[in-house]
Amino acid sequence: MNDVQGDVDIKMKLTIARDETPELHIALAAINEPRRRTRRLKDLAAKGLLWERSNRTLAAVSANGAQAMVDSLETMNRGVTDSVGSMLEWGGG
C-alpha cells in the first residue's frame, strides 16, 4: 500500500463523456493542445477540492455559530421572569 502523501505519481486514463459532464466536456474540448487540456483539468480538480473543503468548513462554522446563538439566547432568557408589560411600566405609580 502506498503512502497517500508519498512521492508516488498517480497515473490514470480518463474519459470525459459528453453526456455525463457536458459543461466539463465543452470546456476541455475547446482546448486543442493535450498538455494544456491536462493542465486545465488538474487546475479544475484542485479548485474543486478547495471549494469542497471550504464549503464543509463553512457549513461546520455556520452550524456551530447557530448553536452558539441558540445557547446564548437560552441563557439570556433564563434570567427574564418579568412580562413585557411590567418592564414597560416606569414605576412610581
Secondary structure, 3 states (H helix, E strand, C coil): CCCCCCCCCCCCCCCCCCCCCHHHHHHHHCCCCHHHHHHHHHHHHHHHHHHHHHHHHHHHHHHHHHHHHHHHHHHHHHCCCCCHHHHHCCCCC
